[in-house]
Every structure is written in C-alpha cells, then in structure tokens.
C-alpha cells in the first residue's frame, strides 16, 4: 500500500479524516473509513470525508461514517470541506458550491489573513413530511407526538436536514445512558433508514443543550445537521425563538453552534473550523 496524504479537521469537535481526491485515489472508501476512524489503531475520527472533483459545483463531498456506511450530509463536515477548498486554492472565492448526496449546498467563507476562519452553510429547507424523512408514522408532520419507540414512549419531533433526525426534548441530557439508548433509536423499525437522535434540554428561548447519537458513528461531540434539526424542532413546537438559536454541544466542544432557523430553512453558522 502506498502513501496516502490526509488532513485532520474538526468543526465544533466533530472530527473527520479528510482526503483530497483532486490529488489522491481512494479505491474502497468504506473499508478505509473503518480503518482510519479507529481512535486506538487508526488516525481516529467520526469518519472519513473525501473532497472530490464535481461537474456541477466547486467540489463534491462524500462522507463515510466510522462503520463504513456513506452518509448523505454532514453539516460540520461540509464547513471543513469549504475551508479546505478555499485555503488550498481549489476555488478561492467568498461563496462556494459543494455537491453532496443531499444536493448542492452554498457555503459562505468568512476570511481572515487569507484563510477561511469560519464558514456558514445554507442547509436548505427542513423536511417535516414523515414519508420524506423517512419515519413510519401517519400525517403531514411529526411534531411533539408521543410514540412507542426504542422500548418506551417518547415525545418526538422528526426532521430531515438531508438526513433523518429524531429530536426529543427533556431534562439535562448529561445523565442519559446514551450508549444504551442511542442504538435502540438508530435501529428501531420506525426509522427504515436509521436515524440520528438528539436529546435536547431547553436552556432559554435562544439556547438548546444537545447530546447526539449519530447513525453509523455513535455519540459525537457535535452534529451540524442535528443542531439545525433541533433548532427547527424547537421552533415548530414553540419552545424557542425561530431565529439565532445557540446549540450547546456536550463534552466541552470548542464552541456553541449558532443556528439561525425557521420552519422553512436552517443555516449552520460559525463555530470554529480547525485543521491539523
């Protein structure tokens, strides 16, 4: 096996191994993600992200979870992709278009001293229709409904930000046995494609505290699409202001993720992006 060059980056502690496929070739990204994501025997991370050429955008993002499964969208990951594309001159402009399996996303670069200091992503419209999320429940939306799931009865709000999310509001999530309960949600038949699950405490009408279990990766320090989904869920259920929601990540992640959100559209704003 030859030499493979990579960059390690994180957005709000959500860390991935990034590979520049403008210069590198990756034959089996699923197996590579499993190998490199191992925090004891590999490089360590929540997965592997490939930065690829695109025929319809400035670059294409392919994201693989630490179990090797390919995800459709990653909010913090795409911010790091945009930073890499900008800083390495692949496309050095203020507004970048990045292709994903959930469509083309617009990333706005906030530059300082010639480098992207932070990135804001237009995440597009939030999807509330159960069939499109998908979640096996009737009706036009699932907002604050009590359902039997993961071996219990939970009040859930289901949202897609290009990937499926189940948001549950309650007390401080720090006390949850997430390694026990998270997989039960992820693999429940209610969610035919699996699900990312956010456990949320409402701190005030502009602040949410989040703990997240990501499908294919388990608990992570932060989740960009999860932050957006949680802000949309809070707005639709009347729990907070529909604008400028701060989502506090667990495990002392570097900074809160700011999410200006509405029932229609969500933006993932400027937590720190770091490369090493």
ChimeraX commands (.cxc) that place a marker at each C-alpha (Angstrom):
marker #1 position 0.00,0.00,0.00 radius 0.5
marker #1 position 1.39,3.41,-0.98 radius 0.5
marker #1 position 1.38,6.69,0.89 radius 0.5
marker #1 position -1.97,8.38,1.40 radius 0.5
marker #1 position -1.95,12.07,2.32 radius 0.5
marker #1 position -4.74,13.30,4.59 radius 0.5
marker #1 position -5.78,16.28,6.69 radius 0.5
marker #1 position -7.46,16.02,10.10 radius 0.5
marker #1 position -10.11,18.71,10.66 radius 0.5
marker #1 position -12.96,19.33,13.05 radius 0.5
marker #1 position -15.97,21.62,13.25 radius 0.5
marker #1 position -17.06,22.17,16.86 radius 0.5
marker #1 position -15.24,18.97,17.79 radius 0.5
marker #1 position -16.98,16.90,15.09 radius 0.5
marker #1 position -13.75,15.45,13.63 radius 0.5
marker #1 position -13.10,13.64,10.36 radius 0.5
marker #1 position -10.15,12.48,8.31 radius 0.5
marker #1 position -10.22,14.44,5.04 radius 0.5
marker #1 position -8.67,13.20,1.79 radius 0.5
marker #1 position -8.11,15.45,-1.22 radius 0.5
marker #1 position -9.33,13.32,-4.13 radius 0.5
marker #1 position -8.25,16.01,-6.59 radius 0.5
marker #1 position -4.81,14.51,-5.90 radius 0.5
marker #1 position -5.39,11.13,-4.23 radius 0.5
marker #1 position -7.23,7.99,-5.33 radius 0.5
marker #1 position -9.31,6.00,-2.86 radius 0.5
marker #1 position -10.48,2.64,-4.15 radius 0.5
marker #1 position -12.50,1.39,-1.17 radius 0.5
marker #1 position -13.65,4.33,0.99 radius 0.5
marker #1 position -15.98,2.17,3.09 radius 0.5
marker #1 position -13.14,-0.06,4.34 radius 0.5
marker #1 position -10.79,2.90,4.65 radius 0.5
marker #1 position -13.27,4.75,6.86 radius 0.5
marker #1 position -13.47,1.81,9.27 radius 0.5
marker #1 position -9.68,1.53,9.42 radius 0.5
marker #1 position -8.78,5.21,9.74 radius 0.5
marker #1 position -11.59,6.19,12.13 radius 0.5
marker #1 position -10.43,3.80,14.86 radius 0.5
marker #1 position -9.20,6.01,17.70 radius 0.5
marker #1 position -6.85,3.33,19.03 radius 0.5
marker #1 position -5.45,1.65,15.91 radius 0.5
marker #1 position -6.09,4.26,13.22 radius 0.5
marker #1 position -5.96,8.05,12.93 radius 0.5
marker #1 position -9.18,8.50,14.89 radius 0.5
marker #1 position -12.31,10.40,13.97 radius 0.5
marker #1 position -16.05,10.30,13.42 radius 0.5
marker #1 position -15.41,9.07,9.88 radius 0.5
marker #1 position -13.69,9.88,6.60 radius 0.5
marker #1 position -14.64,12.65,4.17 radius 0.5
marker #1 position -13.49,12.69,0.56 radius 0.5
marker #1 position -13.06,16.07,-1.17 radius 0.5
marker #1 position -13.70,15.24,-4.82 radius 0.5
marker #1 position -13.97,16.99,-8.18 radius 0.5
marker #1 position -17.50,17.88,-9.26 radius 0.5
marker #1 position -19.07,18.56,-12.63 radius 0.5
marker #1 position -21.80,20.75,-11.10 radius 0.5
marker #1 position -20.13,22.55,-8.18 radius 0.5
marker #1 position -16.74,23.73,-6.90 radius 0.5
marker #1 position -16.18,20.37,-5.19 radius 0.5
marker #1 position -18.05,17.27,-4.09 radius 0.5
marker #1 position -18.20,15.90,-0.54 radius 0.5
marker #1 position -18.51,12.19,0.15 radius 0.5
marker #1 position -18.87,11.34,3.83 radius 0.5
marker #1 position -18.34,7.89,5.34 radius 0.5
marker #1 position -19.22,7.10,8.94 radius 0.5
marker #1 position -16.86,5.16,11.17 radius 0.5
marker #1 position -18.83,1.97,10.43 radius 0.5
marker #1 position -18.15,2.44,6.70 radius 0.5
marker #1 position -21.68,3.50,5.73 radius 0.5
marker #1 position -21.99,6.52,3.45 radius 0.5
marker #1 position -23.96,9.48,4.76 radius 0.5
marker #1 position -25.89,11.94,2.64 radius 0.5
marker #1 position -24.99,15.11,4.51 radius 0.5
marker #1 position -22.71,16.37,7.28 radius 0.5
marker #1 position -23.08,19.98,8.43 radius 0.5
marker #1 position -19.78,20.37,10.26 radius 0.5
marker #1 position -18.04,18.26,7.64 radius 0.5
marker #1 position -19.12,20.47,4.76 radius 0.5
marker #1 position -17.84,23.55,6.62 radius 0.5
marker #1 position -14.42,21.91,6.81 radius 0.5
marker #1 position -14.60,20.91,3.15 radius 0.5
marker #1 position -15.32,24.52,2.23 radius 0.5
marker #1 position -12.37,25.71,4.33 radius 0.5
marker #1 position -10.05,23.21,2.65 radius 0.5
marker #1 position -11.27,24.11,-0.85 radius 0.5
marker #1 position -10.76,27.81,-0.11 radius 0.5
marker #1 position -7.43,27.59,1.73 radius 0.5
marker #1 position -5.87,25.25,-0.84 radius 0.5
marker #1 position -6.93,27.33,-3.83 radius 0.5
marker #1 position -9.22,24.72,-5.34 radius 0.5
marker #1 position -11.82,27.51,-5.52 radius 0.5
marker #1 position -10.75,30.72,-3.79 radius 0.5
marker #1 position -13.97,32.72,-3.60 radius 0.5
marker #1 position -16.32,34.01,-0.93 radius 0.5
marker #1 position -19.25,31.79,-1.89 radius 0.5
marker #1 position -18.63,28.13,-2.65 radius 0.5
marker #1 position -20.95,25.46,-4.02 radius 0.5
marker #1 position -20.38,21.97,-2.61 radius 0.5
marker #1 position -22.12,18.93,-4.08 radius 0.5
marker #1 position -23.49,16.34,-1.63 radius 0.5
marker #1 position -25.86,13.39,-1.83 radius 0.5
marker #1 position -28.47,15.80,-0.43 radius 0.5
marker #1 position -27.94,18.31,-3.20 radius 0.5
marker #1 position -25.69,21.31,-3.76 radius 0.5
marker #1 position -25.08,23.42,-0.66 radius 0.5
marker #1 position -23.90,27.04,-0.59 radius 0.5
marker #1 position -21.07,27.84,1.83 radius 0.5
marker #1 position -20.10,31.41,2.68 radius 0.5
marker #1 position -16.47,31.94,3.67 radius 0.5
marker #1 position -15.55,34.32,6.49 radius 0.5
marker #1 position -11.92,35.11,5.66 radius 0.5
marker #1 position -9.11,36.43,7.83 radius 0.5
marker #1 position -5.49,36.88,6.74 radius 0.5
marker #1 position -6.12,34.99,3.52 radius 0.5
marker #1 position -7.63,31.88,5.14 radius 0.5
marker #1 position -11.16,30.75,5.91 radius 0.5
marker #1 position -11.61,31.44,9.60 radius 0.5
marker #1 position -15.19,30.18,9.67 radius 0.5
marker #1 position -17.92,29.06,7.29 radius 0.5
marker #1 position -21.70,29.48,7.20 radius 0.5
marker #1 position -23.73,26.88,5.31 radius 0.5
marker #1 position -27.19,27.27,3.81 radius 0.5
marker #1 position -28.57,23.88,4.81 radius 0.5
marker #1 position -31.70,24.30,2.72 radius 0.5
marker #1 position -35.28,23.57,3.64 radius 0.5
marker #1 position -36.04,21.41,6.64 radius 0.5
marker #1 position -38.29,18.46,5.73 radius 0.5
marker #1 position -41.13,17.62,8.12 radius 0.5
marker #1 position -43.17,15.23,5.96 radius 0.5
marker #1 position -42.82,11.74,7.55 radius 0.5
marker #1 position -42.63,9.92,4.20 radius 0.5
marker #1 position -39.71,12.09,3.08 radius 0.5
marker #1 position -37.71,11.91,6.33 radius 0.5
marker #1 position -38.49,8.87,6.41 radius 0.5
marker #1 position -40.34,7.79,9.54 radius 0.5
marker #1 position -43.16,5.23,9.58 radius 0.5
marker #1 position -45.83,7.48,11.08 radius 0.5
marker #1 position -49.01,8.89,9.52 radius 0.5
marker #1 position -49.88,12.53,8.91 radius 0.5
marker #1 position -48.22,15.58,7.40 radius 0.5
marker #1 position -45.64,16.01,10.17 radius 0.5
marker #1 position -44.44,14.51,13.44 radius 0.5
marker #1 position -44.11,17.34,15.96 radius 0.5
marker #1 position -44.32,16.63,19.69 radius 0.5
marker #1 position -46.06,13.28,19.23 radius 0.5
marker #1 position -45.98,10.54,21.86 radius 0.5
marker #1 position -44.91,7.34,20.11 radius 0.5
marker #1 position -43.67,3.90,21.10 radius 0.5
marker #1 position -40.03,3.70,20.07 radius 0.5
marker #1 position -36.75,2.28,21.40 radius 0.5
marker #1 position -38.57,0.23,24.03 radius 0.5
marker #1 position -40.50,3.13,25.58 radius 0.5
marker #1 position -42.91,6.01,25.00 radius 0.5
marker #1 position -41.22,9.24,23.91 radius 0.5
marker #1 position -42.44,12.62,22.73 radius 0.5
marker #1 position -40.65,13.02,19.41 radius 0.5
marker #1 position -40.27,15.56,16.64 radius 0.5
marker #1 position -38.91,14.23,13.36 radius 0.5
marker #1 position -37.00,16.37,10.88 radius 0.5
marker #1 position -34.79,15.78,7.84 radius 0.5
marker #1 position -31.91,18.11,7.03 radius 0.5
marker #1 position -30.94,15.88,4.12 radius 0.5
marker #1 position -30.61,13.06,6.66 radius 0.5
marker #1 position -33.18,11.81,9.21 radius 0.5
marker #1 position -33.35,13.14,12.77 radius 0.5
marker #1 position -35.50,12.35,15.79 radius 0.5
marker #1 position -35.48,15.17,18.37 radius 0.5
marker #1 position -36.51,14.55,21.97 radius 0.5
marker #1 position -36.90,17.38,24.48 radius 0.5
marker #1 position -36.41,16.79,28.19 radius 0.5
marker #1 position -34.08,17.49,31.09 radius 0.5
marker #1 position -30.29,17.71,31.15 radius 0.5
marker #1 position -29.09,15.03,28.70 radius 0.5
marker #1 position -25.79,14.53,30.54 radius 0.5
marker #1 position -27.40,11.90,32.75 radius 0.5
marker #1 position -28.55,9.69,29.87 radius 0.5
marker #1 position -27.02,6.30,29.22 radius 0.5
marker #1 position -26.66,7.19,25.57 radius 0.5
marker #1 position -24.58,4.14,24.52 radius 0.5
marker #1 position -27.52,2.04,25.76 radius 0.5
marker #1 position -30.44,4.03,24.36 radius 0.5
marker #1 position -28.88,5.50,21.21 radius 0.5
marker #1 position -28.63,2.26,19.21 radius 0.5
marker #1 position -32.24,1.41,20.10 radius 0.5
marker #1 position -33.40,4.56,18.32 radius 0.5
marker #1 position -30.96,4.15,15.45 radius 0.5
marker #1 position -32.19,0.66,14.60 radius 0.5
marker #1 position -35.86,0.94,15.55 radius 0.5
marker #1 position -38.23,-0.20,12.73 radius 0.5
marker #1 position -39.93,3.18,12.99 radius 0.5
marker #1 position -36.99,4.56,11.00 radius 0.5
marker #1 position -36.49,2.50,7.82 radius 0.5
marker #1 position -33.16,4.18,7.00 radius 0.5
marker #1 position -31.97,4.51,10.60 radius 0.5
marker #1 position -31.95,7.84,12.40 radius 0.5
marker #1 position -29.80,10.41,14.16 radius 0.5
marker #1 position -31.23,11.11,17.61 radius 0.5
marker #1 position -30.88,14.38,19.53 radius 0.5
marker #1 position -31.70,14.65,23.24 radius 0.5
marker #1 position -32.33,18.33,23.99 radius 0.5
marker #1 position -32.64,20.48,27.06 radius 0.5
marker #1 position -34.12,23.94,26.51 radius 0.5
marker #1 position -31.84,26.31,28.43 radius 0.5
marker #1 position -33.66,29.51,27.42 radius 0.5
marker #1 position -35.59,30.77,24.40 radius 0.5
marker #1 position -32.40,31.13,22.36 radius 0.5
marker #1 position -30.29,28.26,23.71 radius 0.5
marker #1 position -30.50,24.48,23.48 radius 0.5
marker #1 position -28.21,21.90,25.04 radius 0.5
marker #1 position -27.74,18.87,22.82 radius 0.5
marker #1 position -26.46,15.36,23.14 radius 0.5
marker #1 position -26.50,13.35,19.92 radius 0.5
marker #1 position -26.29,9.77,18.75 radius 0.5
marker #1 position -25.40,9.65,15.05 radius 0.5
marker #1 position -26.35,6.70,12.88 radius 0.5
marker #1 position -23.25,4.87,11.80 radius 0.5
marker #1 position -20.96,6.71,14.22 radius 0.5
marker #1 position -22.49,6.65,17.71 radius 0.5
marker #1 position -22.12,9.59,20.09 radius 0.5
marker #1 position -20.20,12.54,18.67 radius 0.5
marker #1 position -19.09,15.82,20.20 radius 0.5
marker #1 position -21.26,17.80,17.80 radius 0.5
marker #1 position -23.55,17.32,14.81 radius 0.5
marker #1 position -24.26,20.18,12.41 radius 0.5
marker #1 position -27.37,18.72,10.82 radius 0.5
marker #1 position -28.52,17.69,14.31 radius 0.5
marker #1 position -28.10,21.24,15.59 radius 0.5
marker #1 position -30.21,22.51,12.69 radius 0.5
marker #1 position -32.83,19.81,13.15 radius 0.5
marker #1 position -33.04,20.58,16.87 radius 0.5
marker #1 position -33.45,24.31,16.24 radius 0.5
marker #1 position -36.20,23.64,13.69 radius 0.5
marker #1 position -37.89,21.22,16.10 radius 0.5
marker #1 position -37.77,23.79,18.89 radius 0.5
marker #1 position -39.21,26.45,16.62 radius 0.5
marker #1 position -42.04,24.29,15.25 radius 0.5
marker #1 position -43.03,23.13,18.73 radius 0.5
marker #1 position -42.94,26.67,20.16 radius 0.5
marker #1 position -40.03,26.07,22.51 radius 0.5
marker #1 position -37.77,28.90,21.37 radius 0.5
marker #1 position -37.42,31.91,19.11 radius 0.5
marker #1 position -37.31,30.96,15.43 radius 0.5
marker #1 position -34.07,32.89,14.93 radius 0.5
marker #1 position -30.49,32.73,16.20 radius 0.5
marker #1 position -30.64,29.57,18.27 radius 0.5
marker #1 position -27.40,28.58,20.01 radius 0.5
marker #1 position -26.90,24.84,20.36 radius 0.5
marker #1 position -24.50,23.87,23.13 radius 0.5
marker #1 position -22.57,20.72,22.36 radius 0.5
marker #1 position -21.64,18.18,25.01 radius 0.5
marker #1 position -18.17,17.07,26.13 radius 0.5
marker #1 position -16.85,20.65,26.24 radius 0.5
marker #1 position -16.84,21.01,22.46 radius 0.5
marker #1 position -14.88,24.11,21.42 radius 0.5
marker #1 position -17.84,26.45,20.98 radius 0.5
marker #1 position -21.58,26.60,20.63 radius 0.5
marker #1 position -23.03,26.14,17.18 radius 0.5
marker #1 position -25.23,29.08,16.17 radius 0.5
marker #1 position -28.24,28.15,14.08 radius 0.5
marker #1 position -30.48,30.90,12.69 radius 0.5
marker #1 position -33.50,28.76,11.85 radius 0.5
marker #1 position -37.11,28.89,10.77 radius 0.5
marker #1 position -39.68,26.25,9.99 radius 0.5
marker #1 position -38.66,26.55,6.33 radius 0.5
marker #1 position -34.91,26.99,6.23 radius 0.5
marker #1 position -31.92,26.44,8.51 radius 0.5
marker #1 position -28.38,27.79,8.44 radius 0.5
marker #1 position -25.39,26.28,10.19 radius 0.5
marker #1 position -23.27,29.19,11.31 radius 0.5
marker #1 position -19.82,29.95,12.52 radius 0.5
marker #1 position -18.42,27.58,15.10 radius 0.5
marker #1 position -14.67,27.08,14.74 radius 0.5
marker #1 position -13.11,25.09,11.92 radius 0.5
marker #1 position -9.68,23.69,12.70 radius 0.5
marker #1 position -7.19,21.71,10.62 radius 0.5
marker #1 position -4.10,19.87,11.68 radius 0.5
marker link #1:1,2 radius 0.2
marker link #1:2,3 radius 0.2
marker link #1:3,4 radius 0.2
marker link #1:4,5 radius 0.2
marker link #1:5,6 radius 0.2
marker link #1:6,7 radius 0.2
marker link #1:7,8 radius 0.2
marker link #1:8,9 radius 0.2
marker link #1:9,10 radius 0.2
marker link #1:10,11 radius 0.2
marker link #1:11,12 radius 0.2
marker link #1:12,13 radius 0.2
marker link #1:13,14 radius 0.2
marker link #1:14,15 radius 0.2
marker link #1:15,16 radius 0.2
marker link #1:16,17 radius 0.2
marker link #1:17,18 radius 0.2
marker link #1:18,19 radius 0.2
marker link #1:19,20 radius 0.2
marker link #1:20,21 radius 0.2
marker link #1:21,22 radius 0.2
marker link #1:22,23 radius 0.2
marker link #1:23,24 radius 0.2
marker link #1:24,25 radius 0.2
marker link #1:25,26 radius 0.2
marker link #1:26,27 radius 0.2
marker link #1:27,28 radius 0.2
marker link #1:28,29 radius 0.2
marker link #1:29,30 radius 0.2
marker link #1:30,31 radius 0.2
marker link #1:31,32 radius 0.2
marker link #1:32,33 radius 0.2
marker link #1:33,34 radius 0.2
marker link #1:34,35 radius 0.2
marker link #1:35,36 radius 0.2
marker link #1:36,37 radius 0.2
marker link #1:37,38 radius 0.2
marker link #1:38,39 radius 0.2
marker link #1:39,40 radius 0.2
marker link #1:40,41 radius 0.2
marker link #1:41,42 radius 0.2
marker link #1:42,43 radius 0.2
marker link #1:43,44 radius 0.2
marker link #1:44,45 radius 0.2
marker link #1:45,46 radius 0.2
marker link #1:46,47 radius 0.2
marker link #1:47,48 radius 0.2
marker link #1:48,49 radius 0.2
marker link #1:49,50 radius 0.2
marker link #1:50,51 radius 0.2
marker link #1:51,52 radius 0.2
marker link #1:52,53 radius 0.2
marker link #1:53,54 radius 0.2
marker link #1:54,55 radius 0.2
marker link #1:55,56 radius 0.2
marker link #1:56,57 radius 0.2
marker link #1:57,58 radius 0.2
marker link #1:58,59 radius 0.2
marker link #1:59,60 radius 0.2
marker link #1:60,61 radius 0.2
marker link #1:61,62 radius 0.2
marker link #1:62,63 radius 0.2
marker link #1:63,64 radius 0.2
marker link #1:64,65 radius 0.2
marker link #1:65,66 radius 0.2
marker link #1:66,67 radius 0.2
marker link #1:67,68 radius 0.2
marker link #1:68,69 radius 0.2
marker link #1:69,70 radius 0.2
marker link #1:70,71 radius 0.2
marker link #1:71,72 radius 0.2
marker link #1:72,73 radius 0.2
marker link #1:73,74 radius 0.2
marker link #1:74,75 radius 0.2
marker link #1:75,76 radius 0.2
marker link #1:76,77 radius 0.2
marker link #1:77,78 radius 0.2
marker link #1:78,79 radius 0.2
marker link #1:79,80 radius 0.2
marker link #1:80,81 radius 0.2
marker link #1:81,82 radius 0.2
marker link #1:82,83 radius 0.2
marker link #1:83,84 radius 0.2
marker link #1:84,85 radius 0.2
marker link #1:85,86 radius 0.2
marker link #1:86,87 radius 0.2
marker link #1:87,88 radius 0.2
marker link #1:88,89 radius 0.2
marker link #1:89,90 radius 0.2
marker link #1:90,91 radius 0.2
marker link #1:91,92 radius 0.2
marker link #1:92,93 radius 0.2
marker link #1:93,94 radius 0.2
marker link #1:94,95 radius 0.2
marker link #1:95,96 radius 0.2
marker link #1:96,97 radius 0.2
marker link #1:97,98 radius 0.2
marker link #1:98,99 radius 0.2
marker link #1:99,100 radius 0.2
marker link #1:100,101 radius 0.2
marker link #1:101,102 radius 0.2
marker link #1:102,103 radius 0.2
marker link #1:103,104 radius 0.2
marker link #1:104,105 radius 0.2
marker link #1:105,106 radius 0.2
marker link #1:106,107 radius 0.2
marker link #1:107,108 radius 0.2
marker link #1:108,109 radius 0.2
marker link #1:109,110 radius 0.2
marker link #1:110,111 radius 0.2
marker link #1:111,112 radius 0.2
marker link #1:112,113 radius 0.2
marker link #1:113,114 radius 0.2
marker link #1:114,115 radius 0.2
marker link #1:115,116 radius 0.2
marker link #1:116,117 radius 0.2
marker link #1:117,118 radius 0.2
marker link #1:118,119 radius 0.2
marker link #1:119,120 radius 0.2
marker link #1:120,121 radius 0.2
marker link #1:121,122 radius 0.2
marker link #1:122,123 radius 0.2
marker link #1:123,124 radius 0.2
marker link #1:124,125 radius 0.2
marker link #1:125,126 radius 0.2
marker link #1:126,127 radius 0.2
marker link #1:127,128 radius 0.2
marker link #1:128,129 radius 0.2
marker link #1:129,130 radius 0.2
marker link #1:130,131 radius 0.2
marker link #1:131,132 radius 0.2
marker link #1:132,133 radius 0.2
marker link #1:133,134 radius 0.2
marker link #1:134,135 radius 0.2
marker link #1:135,136 radius 0.2
marker link #1:136,137 radius 0.2
marker link #1:137,138 radius 0.2
marker link #1:138,139 radius 0.2
marker link #1:139,140 radius 0.2
marker link #1:140,141 radius 0.2
marker link #1:141,142 radius 0.2
marker link #1:142,143 radius 0.2
marker link #1:143,144 radius 0.2
marker link #1:144,145 radius 0.2
marker link #1:145,146 radius 0.2
marker link #1:146,147 radius 0.2
marker link #1:147,148 radius 0.2
marker link #1:148,149 radius 0.2
marker link #1:149,150 radius 0.2
marker link #1:150,151 radius 0.2
marker link #1:151,152 radius 0.2
marker link #1:152,153 radius 0.2
marker link #1:153,154 radius 0.2
marker link #1:154,155 radius 0.2
marker link #1:155,156 radius 0.2
marker link #1:156,157 radius 0.2
marker link #1:157,158 radius 0.2
marker link #1:158,159 radius 0.2
marker link #1:159,160 radius 0.2
marker link #1:160,161 radius 0.2
marker link #1:161,162 radius 0.2
marker link #1:162,163 radius 0.2
marker link #1:163,164 radius 0.2
marker link #1:164,165 radius 0.2
marker link #1:165,166 radius 0.2
marker link #1:166,167 radius 0.2
marker link #1:167,168 radius 0.2
marker link #1:168,169 radius 0.2
marker link #1:169,170 radius 0.2
marker link #1:170,171 radius 0.2
marker link #1:171,172 radius 0.2
marker link #1:172,173 radius 0.2
marker link #1:173,174 radius 0.2
marker link #1:174,175 radius 0.2
marker link #1:175,176 radius 0.2
marker link #1:176,177 radius 0.2
marker link #1:177,178 radius 0.2
marker link #1:178,179 radius 0.2
marker link #1:179,180 radius 0.2
marker link #1:180,181 radius 0.2
marker link #1:181,182 radius 0.2
marker link #1:182,183 radius 0.2
marker link #1:183,184 radius 0.2
marker link #1:184,185 radius 0.2
marker link #1:185,186 radius 0.2
marker link #1:186,187 radius 0.2
marker link #1:187,188 radius 0.2
marker link #1:188,189 radius 0.2
marker link #1:189,190 radius 0.2
marker link #1:190,191 radius 0.2
marker link #1:191,192 radius 0.2
marker link #1:192,193 radius 0.2
marker link #1:193,194 radius 0.2
marker link #1:194,195 radius 0.2
marker link #1:195,196 radius 0.2
marker link #1:196,197 radius 0.2
marker link #1:197,198 radius 0.2
marker link #1:198,199 radius 0.2
marker link #1:199,200 radius 0.2
marker link #1:200,201 radius 0.2
marker link #1:201,202 radius 0.2
marker link #1:202,203 radius 0.2
marker link #1:203,204 radius 0.2
marker link #1:204,205 radius 0.2
marker link #1:205,206 radius 0.2
marker link #1:206,207 radius 0.2
marker link #1:207,208 radius 0.2
marker link #1:208,209 radius 0.2
marker link #1:209,210 radius 0.2
marker link #1:210,211 radius 0.2
marker link #1:211,212 radius 0.2
marker link #1:212,213 radius 0.2
marker link #1:213,214 radius 0.2
marker link #1:214,215 radius 0.2
marker link #1:215,216 radius 0.2
marker link #1:216,217 radius 0.2
marker link #1:217,218 radius 0.2
marker link #1:218,219 radius 0.2
marker link #1:219,220 radius 0.2
marker link #1:220,221 radius 0.2
marker link #1:221,222 radius 0.2
marker link #1:222,223 radius 0.2
marker link #1:223,224 radius 0.2
marker link #1:224,225 radius 0.2
marker link #1:225,226 radius 0.2
marker link #1:226,227 radius 0.2
marker link #1:227,228 radius 0.2
marker link #1:228,229 radius 0.2
marker link #1:229,230 radius 0.2
marker link #1:230,231 radius 0.2
marker link #1:231,232 radius 0.2
marker link #1:232,233 radius 0.2
marker link #1:233,234 radius 0.2
marker link #1:234,235 radius 0.2
marker link #1:235,236 radius 0.2
marker link #1:236,237 radius 0.2
marker link #1:237,238 radius 0.2
marker link #1:238,239 radius 0.2
marker link #1:239,240 radius 0.2
marker link #1:240,241 radius 0.2
marker link #1:241,242 radius 0.2
marker link #1:242,243 radius 0.2
marker link #1:243,244 radius 0.2
marker link #1:244,245 radius 0.2
marker link #1:245,246 radius 0.2
marker link #1:246,247 radius 0.2
marker link #1:247,248 radius 0.2
marker link #1:248,249 radius 0.2
marker link #1:249,250 radius 0.2
marker link #1:250,251 radius 0.2
marker link #1:251,252 radius 0.2
marker link #1:252,253 radius 0.2
marker link #1:253,254 radius 0.2
marker link #1:254,255 radius 0.2
marker link #1:255,256 radius 0.2
marker link #1:256,257 radius 0.2
marker link #1:257,258 radius 0.2
marker link #1:258,259 radius 0.2
marker link #1:259,260 radius 0.2
marker link #1:260,261 radius 0.2
marker link #1:261,262 radius 0.2
marker link #1:262,263 radius 0.2
marker link #1:263,264 radius 0.2
marker link #1:264,265 radius 0.2
marker link #1:265,266 radius 0.2
marker link #1:266,267 radius 0.2
marker link #1:267,268 radius 0.2
marker link #1:268,269 radius 0.2
marker link #1:269,270 radius 0.2
marker link #1:270,271 radius 0.2
marker link #1:271,272 radius 0.2
marker link #1:272,273 radius 0.2
marker link #1:273,274 radius 0.2
marker link #1:274,275 radius 0.2
marker link #1:275,276 radius 0.2
view
